[in-house]
Amino acid sequence: MAFEKTTESLEIVTTPPCTHLRSKAIYVTGMLDAPTHADEEGADYCWCNLTQHVLGPDDADVSRGTCVPGRSCYRGS
């Protein structure tokens, strides 16, 4: 039986991210983009610049998909 790697497709986020959202990708590439290769999934580790943690000021998870308009702590550019 051959090994087969499957990945789920990521939802494309089109809204602007919160100005407090940080990721290593910002400092390496200058942009916070979705992974382009399946092996890079999970490499988009994010944190909030206000809390310096993976939880925002509202105690919810921080990610590119969740730090969008509508969240109580969201700040646009």
Secondary structure, DSSP 8 states (H G I E B T S, - for coil): --------------S---TTEEEHHHHHHSS----SSGGGTT---EEETTTTBSB-TTS-B--TTTSSTTSTT----
